[in-house]
Amino acid sequence: MTNSNSTSRKIPMVVVLAALIIIFAGVMQAASLITQILLALFISVICAQPILWLQKKKIPQSLSVVLVFVAIITLFAAFGELIGTSLSSFSKNLPKYEQNLNEMGSSLMQLLKGYGVNLSTDNMSSMLDPSKVMNLTASFLGQLGGLMGNAFTIFFLALFLLLELNSIAIKTKAILKDSNTSVDHLNKIGKSIRHYLSIKTVTSLMTGVLIWISLTIIGVDYAIIWGLVAFLFNYIPNIGSIIAAIPAILFALVQMGLGGVVWTAIVFVAVNMIIGSAVEPKMMGKGMGLSTFVVFLSLIFWGFILGTVGMFLSIPLTMTIKIMLEQNPNTRWFAIILGTQSDAEALLDEKPGDTPEAE
């Protein structure tokens, strides 16, 4: 009897896939609202650490939240002022950059002419237009500003979440009190995301500061803007650091020529190798628990579903799904696919009586 009941309760895979497609289609339609909620969660997770630290110093929770939020709002206001000042300064220096560009274009055309290749000055100028480089950067920062354009809603959502930080855990326990479901996996999700985002924020900040200082020493204009772009893009796994380097390298070419390009490229490669290959893995400890292929695939998938915010939050979102899938024996196989080889090897080494929940 039990067998027949359990069999009848099994949902066909086709139905599950159809349901997922409908859900993700709905998420795409409501992306503008969902991204605001996710950004609020993102901010609240990052802010939770300093708030908990202040609470340990005997500062009341409400005052801790206010102090951290004032710091965050001040930081965002400073970023806005910085971007505005840099763009204003760029428009004043534009004639100088255009002159540099024309000189480089003439030299390159002469060189190519010697090899029998003819290019017009107009084509060369359109390919290496300094205003396009800055406009591209400003456009990206403007997109982030657009996402934060709903900052009023996002900050208030994050504020109320943080004010209820203590009560959320109590409410969750009360909801699950009479059920067999454990809150352990919810704690694991929260701990994993906090761990990842906290370390990613620290390493992104280190990346941005190092690039800012290095480019200032080299003499690249608007070094602080390129450092800010590097800081923000470092949240995007695998390709973020490469994308962040492109506008800075192009601008160094326009401003300083080939020598500037070489030194700027060396700075980006060196900083990202030090932080990405040495510092971050050590700080992450066991890592994200996701295979390299899944990390890249999640970047594409969440970017497609939620746009820019999805790319920034692809790892936390995928980690959450993986941990939830691990809790159900029927979906654990999919969690294994998302995980690393070492995770699969650990499962193979488990004794028959062992369970993942016991970890």
GUNU-430223 format. One record per residue (C-alpha): residue number from 1; chain; z, x, y; residue in one letter. Coordinates in steps of 0.05 Angstrom, whole numbers. Example, Ala and Ser with C-alpha at 12.3 -4.5 7.8 and 13.67 -1.06 7.14 Angstrom:
2
[r 1 'A' [156 246 -90] 'a'];
[r 2 'A' [143 273 -21] 's'];
***
This chain:
359
[r 1 'A' [0 0 0] 'm'];
[r 2 'A' [20 55 48] 't'];
[r 3 'A' [-44 93 30] 'n'];
[r 4 'A' [-88 33 46] 's'];
[r 5 'A' [-52 22 112] 'n'];
[r 6 'A' [-58 95 134] 's'];
[r 7 'A' [-132 95 114] 't'];
[r 8 'A' [-145 32 154] 's'];
[r 9 'A' [-112 63 214] 'r'];
[r 10 'A' [-159 123 214] 'k'];
[r 11 'A' [-207 119 273] 'i'];
[r 12 'A' [-279 142 258] 'p'];
[r 13 'A' [-300 206 294] 'm'];
[r 14 'A' [-359 170 326] 'v'];
[r 15 'A' [-311 121 360] 'v'];
[r 16 'A' [-267 178 384] 'v'];
[r 17 'A' [-328 215 414] 'l'];
[r 18 'A' [-353 151 447] 'a'];
[r 19 'A' [-284 139 477] 'a'];
[r 20 'A' [-281 210 504] 'l'];
[r 21 'A' [-350 204 535] 'i'];
[r 22 'A' [-329 139 570] 'i'];
[r 23 'A' [-264 171 594] 'i'];
[r 24 'A' [-298 233 622] 'f'];
[r 25 'A' [-352 189 655] 'a'];
[r 26 'A' [-295 150 688] 'g'];
[r 27 'A' [-262 215 710] 'v'];
[r 28 'A' [-327 239 742] 'm'];
[r 29 'A' [-333 173 780] 'q'];
[r 30 'A' [-261 179 805] 'a'];
[r 31 'A' [-265 254 816] 'a'];
[r 32 'A' [-247 250 890] 's'];
[r 33 'A' [-181 216 874] 'l'];
[r 34 'A' [-165 256 811] 'i'];
[r 35 'A' [-178 323 847] 't'];
[r 36 'A' [-126 304 899] 'q'];
[r 37 'A' [-75 289 845] 'i'];
[r 38 'A' [-91 354 808] 'l'];
[r 39 'A' [-86 394 872] 'l'];
[r 40 'A' [-18 362 886] 'a'];
[r 41 'A' [4 382 816] 'l'];
[r 42 'A' [-24 452 826] 'f'];
[r 43 'A' [15 460 891] 'i'];
[r 44 'A' [78 431 862] 's'];
[r 45 'A' [75 477 801] 'v'];
[r 46 'A' [67 538 846] 'i'];
[r 47 'A' [122 515 893] 'c'];
[r 48 'A' [170 498 836] 'a'];
[r 49 'A' [186 571 823] 'q'];
[r 50 'A' [211 589 893] 'p'];
[r 51 'A' [247 522 898] 'i'];
[r 52 'A' [285 535 833] 'l'];
[r 53 'A' [301 605 858] 'w'];
[r 54 'A' [329 577 923] 'l'];
[r 55 'A' [370 526 884] 'q'];
[r 56 'A' [401 583 844] 'k'];
[r 57 'A' [423 612 911] 'k'];
[r 58 'A' [463 547 921] 'k'];
[r 59 'A' [413 517 971] 'i'];
[r 60 'A' [407 440 961] 'p'];
[r 61 'A' [343 416 928] 'q'];
[r 62 'A' [318 375 988] 's'];
[r 63 'A' [328 434 1036] 'l'];
[r 64 'A' [294 481 986] 's'];
[r 65 'A' [233 436 983] 'v'];
[r 66 'A' [229 431 1059] 'v'];
[r 67 'A' [235 507 1067] 'l'];
[r 68 'A' [180 521 1016] 'v'];
[r 69 'A' [135 467 1045] 'f'];
[r 70 'A' [142 493 1116] 'v'];
[r 71 'A' [122 562 1090] 'a'];
[r 72 'A' [61 533 1053] 'i'];
[r 73 'A' [38 492 1114] 'i'];
[r 74 'A' [47 553 1160] 't'];
[r 75 'A' [5 593 1111] 'l'];
[r 76 'A' [-52 542 1110] 'f'];
[r 77 'A' [-51 537 1186] 'a'];
[r 78 'A' [-55 613 1191] 'a'];
[r 79 'A' [-115 613 1143] 'f'];
[r 80 'A' [-150 560 1185] 'g'];
[r 81 'A' [-139 600 1249] 'e'];
[r 82 'A' [-162 664 1215] 'l'];
[r 83 'A' [-228 632 1191] 'i'];
[r 84 'A' [-241 602 1259] 'g'];
[r 85 'A' [-228 667 1296] 't'];
[r 86 'A' [-271 707 1248] 's'];
[r 87 'A' [-331 660 1255] 'l'];
[r 88 'A' [-324 662 1330] 's'];
[r 89 'A' [-322 738 1330] 's'];
[r 90 'A' [-382 740 1283] 'f'];
[r 91 'A' [-426 699 1331] 's'];
[r 92 'A' [-410 750 1386] 'k'];
[r 93 'A' [-429 809 1342] 'n'];
[r 94 'A' [-492 776 1313] 'l'];
[r 95 'A' [-542 815 1357] 'p'];
[r 96 'A' [-513 881 1331] 'k'];
[r 97 'A' [-521 858 1258] 'y'];
[r 98 'A' [-591 834 1271] 'e'];
[r 99 'A' [-610 902 1301] 'q'];
[r 100 'A' [-581 937 1239] 'n'];
[r 101 'A' [-621 890 1195] 'l'];
[r 102 'A' [-686 902 1233] 'n'];
[r 103 'A' [-676 978 1227] 'e'];
[r 104 'A' [-663 973 1152] 'm'];
[r 105 'A' [-722 926 1144] 'g'];
[r 106 'A' [-769 975 1180] 's'];
[r 107 'A' [-744 1034 1137] 's'];
[r 108 'A' [-752 994 1073] 'l'];
[r 109 'A' [-821 969 1092] 'm'];
[r 110 'A' [-844 1041 1106] 'q'];
[r 111 'A' [-817 1063 1039] 'l'];
[r 112 'A' [-851 1006 1002] 'l'];
[r 113 'A' [-916 1017 1040] 'k'];
[r 114 'A' [-918 1087 1011] 'g'];
[r 115 'A' [-919 1054 941] 'y'];
[r 116 'A' [-973 1004 962] 'g'];
[r 117 'A' [-927 944 970] 'v'];
[r 118 'A' [-935 904 1035] 'n'];
[r 119 'A' [-879 859 1060] 'l'];
[r 120 'A' [-877 823 1127] 's'];
[r 121 'A' [-818 833 1175] 't'];
[r 122 'A' [-805 758 1174] 'd'];
[r 123 'A' [-797 757 1098] 'n'];
[r 124 'A' [-750 816 1101] 'm'];
[r 125 'A' [-708 784 1156] 's'];
[r 126 'A' [-703 718 1119] 's'];
[r 127 'A' [-680 754 1055] 'm'];
[r 128 'A' [-625 793 1091] 'l'];
[r 129 'A' [-602 747 1146] 'd'];
[r 130 'A' [-530 765 1164] 'p'];
[r 131 'A' [-515 695 1189] 's'];
[r 132 'A' [-533 667 1121] 'k'];
[r 133 'A' [-481 712 1088] 'v'];
[r 134 'A' [-426 689 1135] 'm'];
[r 135 'A' [-449 617 1133] 'n'];
[r 136 'A' [-446 619 1057] 'l'];
[r 137 'A' [-375 644 1060] 't'];
[r 138 'A' [-356 595 1114] 'a'];
[r 139 'A' [-389 539 1073] 's'];
[r 140 'A' [-346 556 1012] 'f'];
[r 141 'A' [-283 560 1054] 'l'];
[r 142 'A' [-305 496 1088] 'g'];
[r 143 'A' [-311 463 1019] 'q'];
[r 144 'A' [-240 483 1004] 'l'];
[r 145 'A' [-221 457 1072] 'g'];
[r 146 'A' [-257 392 1053] 'g'];
[r 147 'A' [-216 389 989] 'l'];
[r 148 'A' [-154 402 1031] 'm'];
[r 149 'A' [-182 355 1084] 'g'];
[r 150 'A' [-141 303 1047] 'n'];
[r 151 'A' [-83 352 1057] 'a'];
[r 152 'A' [-39 297 1084] 'f'];
[r 153 'A' [-44 257 1019] 't'];
[r 154 'A' [-42 319 975] 'i'];
[r 155 'A' [19 350 1009] 'f'];
[r 156 'A' [57 284 1007] 'f'];
[r 157 'A' [42 275 933] 'l'];
[r 158 'A' [66 346 920] 'a'];
[r 159 'A' [127 335 964] 'l'];
[r 160 'A' [149 273 927] 'f'];
[r 161 'A' [136 306 860] 'l'];
[r 162 'A' [180 365 879] 'l'];
[r 163 'A' [236 320 906] 'l'];
[r 164 'A' [237 286 838] 'e'];
[r 165 'A' [234 351 800] 'l'];
[r 166 'A' [302 340 767] 'n'];
[r 167 'A' [293 266 753] 's'];
[r 168 'A' [225 274 718] 'i'];
[r 169 'A' [258 310 659] 'a'];
[r 170 'A' [313 258 654] 'i'];
[r 171 'A' [263 200 657] 'k'];
[r 172 'A' [220 232 603] 't'];
[r 173 'A' [281 239 556] 'k'];
[r 174 'A' [300 167 570] 'a'];
[r 175 'A' [230 142 553] 'i'];
[r 176 'A' [228 181 487] 'l'];
[r 177 'A' [301 168 469] 'k'];
[r 178 'A' [287 116 414] 'd'];
[r 179 'A' [222 146 389] 's'];
[r 180 'A' [209 202 340] 'n'];
[r 181 'A' [167 240 392] 't'];
[r 182 'A' [198 305 415] 's'];
[r 183 'A' [197 328 487] 'v'];
[r 184 'A' [189 400 463] 'd'];
[r 185 'A' [114 400 470] 'h'];
[r 186 'A' [120 371 541] 'l'];
[r 187 'A' [167 428 559] 'n'];
[r 188 'A' [118 476 527] 'k'];
[r 189 'A' [61 449 570] 'i'];
[r 190 'A' [102 455 633] 'g'];
[r 191 'A' [126 524 616] 'k'];
[r 192 'A' [56 550 597] 's'];
[r 193 'A' [24 523 661] 'i'];
[r 194 'A' [80 549 706] 'r'];
[r 195 'A' [75 617 671] 'h'];
[r 196 'A' [0 620 680] 'y'];
[r 197 'A' [-4 595 752] 'l'];
[r 198 'A' [55 637 776] 's'];
[r 199 'A' [25 701 748] 'i'];
[r 200 'A' [-45 683 770] 'k'];
[r 201 'A' [-20 671 841] 't'];
[r 202 'A' [15 739 842] 'v'];
[r 203 'A' [-45 777 814] 't'];
[r 204 'A' [-93 739 859] 's'];
[r 205 'A' [-50 757 919] 'l'];
[r 206 'A' [-49 830 897] 'm'];
[r 207 'A' [-125 829 890] 't'];
[r 208 'A' [-135 799 958] 'g'];
[r 209 'A' [-88 847 994] 'v'];
[r 210 'A' [-117 909 959] 'l'];
[r 211 'A' [-188 888 977] 'i'];
[r 212 'A' [-168 872 1049] 'w'];
[r 213 'A' [-135 941 1058] 'i'];
[r 214 'A' [-191 979 1022] 's'];
[r 215 'A' [-247 946 1062] 'l'];
[r 216 'A' [-209 957 1127] 't'];
[r 217 'A' [-205 1032 1110] 'i'];
[r 218 'A' [-280 1033 1094] 'i'];
[r 219 'A' [-294 998 1160] 'g'];
[r 220 'A' [-324 932 1135] 'v'];
[r 221 'A' [-317 878 1188] 'd'];
[r 222 'A' [-277 815 1172] 'y'];
[r 223 'A' [-242 851 1115] 'a'];
[r 224 'A' [-186 799 1115] 'i'];
[r 225 'A' [-238 743 1103] 'i'];
[r 226 'A' [-266 781 1042] 'w'];
[r 227 'A' [-194 791 1018] 'g'];
[r 228 'A' [-181 716 1025] 'l'];
[r 229 'A' [-245 699 987] 'v'];
[r 230 'A' [-224 749 932] 'a'];
[r 231 'A' [-155 717 928] 'f'];
[r 232 'A' [-182 646 921] 'l'];
[r 233 'A' [-238 663 872] 'f'];
[r 234 'A' [-191 703 828] 'n'];
[r 235 'A' [-165 635 802] 'y'];
[r 236 'A' [-234 623 771] 'i'];
[r 237 'A' [-234 659 704] 'p'];
[r 238 'A' [-287 710 683] 'n'];
[r 239 'A' [-338 701 739] 'i'];
[r 240 'A' [-293 689 800] 'g'];
[r 241 'A' [-285 762 818] 's'];
[r 242 'A' [-361 774 812] 'i'];
[r 243 'A' [-377 714 858] 'i'];
[r 244 'A' [-324 738 909] 'a'];
[r 245 'A' [-357 807 913] 'a'];
[r 246 'A' [-428 781 930] 'i'];
[r 247 'A' [-418 759 1003] 'p'];
[r 248 'A' [-376 821 1019] 'a'];
[r 249 'A' [-428 869 989] 'i'];
[r 250 'A' [-486 834 1025] 'l'];
[r 251 'A' [-448 836 1091] 'f'];
[r 252 'A' [-432 910 1080] 'a'];
[r 253 'A' [-507 922 1070] 'l'];
[r 254 'A' [-523 887 1136] 'v'];
[r 255 'A' [-467 922 1175] 'q'];
[r 256 'A' [-465 992 1145] 'm'];
[r 257 'A' [-527 1002 1102] 'g'];
[r 258 'A' [-531 1029 1031] 'l'];
[r 259 'A' [-468 1072 1037] 'g'];
[r 260 'A' [-427 1011 1056] 'g'];
[r 261 'A' [-454 974 995] 'v'];
[r 262 'A' [-435 1030 947] 'v'];
[r 263 'A' [-364 1036 974] 'w'];
[r 264 'A' [-353 961 977] 't'];
[r 265 'A' [-378 953 905] 'a'];
[r 266 'A' [-332 1010 882] 'i'];
[r 267 'A' [-273 975 916] 'v'];
[r 268 'A' [-286 908 881] 'f'];
[r 269 'A' [-298 940 813] 'v'];
[r 270 'A' [-236 986 818] 'a'];
[r 271 'A' [-189 931 843] 'v'];
[r 272 'A' [-212 880 791] 'n'];
[r 273 'A' [-208 931 735] 'm'];
[r 274 'A' [-137 952 755] 'i'];
[r 275 'A' [-112 880 765] 'i'];
[r 276 'A' [-155 844 713] 'g'];
[r 277 'A' [-152 895 657] 's'];
[r 278 'A' [-85 929 666] 'a'];
[r 279 'A' [-36 890 710] 'v'];
[r 280 'A' [-52 817 692] 'e'];
[r 281 'A' [-53 824 615] 'p'];
[r 282 'A' [15 859 618] 'k'];
[r 283 'A' [45 805 662] 'm'];
[r 284 'A' [14 749 620] 'm'];
[r 285 'A' [48 775 557] 'g'];
[r 286 'A' [21 735 498] 'k'];
[r 287 'A' [-36 710 541] 'g'];
[r 288 'A' [-65 640 550] 'm'];
[r 289 'A' [-75 625 477] 'g'];
[r 290 'A' [-149 609 489] 'l'];
[r 291 'A' [-209 646 461] 's'];
[r 292 'A' [-254 682 511] 't'];
[r 293 'A' [-312 635 494] 'f'];
[r 294 'A' [-268 574 505] 'v'];
[r 295 'A' [-245 602 573] 'v'];
[r 296 'A' [-317 608 596] 'f'];
[r 297 'A' [-337 541 566] 'l'];
[r 298 'A' [-278 506 599] 's'];
[r 299 'A' [-299 536 666] 'l'];
[r 300 'A' [-368 504 659] 'i'];
[r 301 'A' [-342 438 631] 'f'];
[r 302 'A' [-287 425 682] 'w'];
[r 303 'A' [-333 450 738] 'g'];
[r 304 'A' [-384 397 716] 'f'];
[r 305 'A' [-331 342 711] 'i'];
[r 306 'A' [-289 356 773] 'l'];
[r 307 'A' [-330 405 815] 'g'];
[r 308 'A' [-296 464 850] 't'];
[r 309 'A' [-225 441 835] 'v'];
[r 310 'A' [-243 436 761] 'g'];
[r 311 'A' [-265 509 761] 'm'];
[r 312 'A' [-200 530 793] 'f'];
[r 313 'A' [-158 490 745] 'l'];
[r 314 'A' [-201 498 682] 's'];
[r 315 'A' [-149 542 646] 'i'];
[r 316 'A' [-87 499 659] 'p'];
[r 317 'A' [-125 435 640] 'l'];
[r 318 'A' [-152 466 575] 't'];
[r 319 'A' [-84 496 557] 'm'];
[r 320 'A' [-52 427 566] 't'];
[r 321 'A' [-104 395 519] 'i'];
[r 322 'A' [-95 450 467] 'k'];
[r 323 'A' [-18 442 466] 'i'];
[r 324 'A' [-25 366 459] 'm'];
[r 325 'A' [-75 374 402] 'l'];
[r 326 'A' [-28 420 365] 'e'];
[r 327 'A' [24 365 359] 'q'];
[r 328 'A' [-18 320 315] 'n'];
[r 329 'A' [-38 343 244] 'p'];
[r 330 'A' [-104 305 251] 'n'];
[r 331 'A' [-124 343 314] 't'];
[r 332 'A' [-92 411 300] 'r'];
[r 333 'A' [-159 437 273] 'w'];
[r 334 'A' [-189 428 342] 'f'];
[r 335 'A' [-131 465 374] 'a'];
[r 336 'A' [-144 523 325] 'i'];
[r 337 'A' [-217 525 349] 'i'];
[r 338 'A' [-194 529 421] 'l'];
[r 339 'A' [-143 583 405] 'g'];
[r 340 'A' [-149 658 392] 't'];
[r 341 'A' [-161 695 327] 'q'];
[r 342 'A' [-88 719 326] 's'];
[r 343 'A' [-64 646 329] 'd'];
[r 344 'A' [-108 629 269] 'a'];
[r 345 'A' [-82 690 231] 'e'];
[r 346 'A' [-10 670 246] 'a'];
[r 347 'A' [-24 601 217] 'l'];
[r 348 'A' [-54 632 154] 'l'];
[r 349 'A' [8 674 145] 'd'];
[r 350 'A' [55 614 151] 'e'];
[r 351 'A' [91 591 89] 'k'];
[r 352 'A' [77 520 64] 'p'];
[r 353 'A' [144 495 89] 'g'];
[r 354 'A' [135 522 160] 'd'];
[r 355 'A' [113 477 217] 't'];
[r 356 'A' [85 494 286] 'p'];
[r 357 'A' [140 452 318] 'e'];
[r 358 'A' [192 499 290] 'a'];
[r 359 'A' [167 556 333] 'e'];
***
